Every structure is written in structure tokens, then in C-alpha cells.
Amino acid sequence: MLNALAGTDPEMKEKYRETERQMLENMANTLKEWPPVIKTNLKLNTTN
């Protein structure tokens, strides 16, 4: 898709390229924290 946009709309290609880069960085950062930390907004009763 980026190659097709390069010839027709270079400005839009750069926007998509930046979005793709951020997405790949987020995925790489997620893999660095493997297994992922469980996050919840539930309050658990741990006194029992």
C-alpha cells in the first residue's frame, strides 16, 4: 500500500508510514514485557 501511495499521494504515504512505525514499536514493546502484566480496574477481596 505504501508503494502505491508513493506515486499518487506522497503526503498520505508519510502519514501511513508513521502510523505503521508506531504500531510496530508498540507491538515490539509489548513483547519485551512478556508475559504481560495483568491490568484490571476490578477491586479484588484478598483478605480471605
Protein Blocks (a to p, Z undefined) as FASTA:
>chain_A
ZZmmmmmmmmlmmmmmmmmmmmmmmmmmmmmmcccddddfbdcdfkZZ
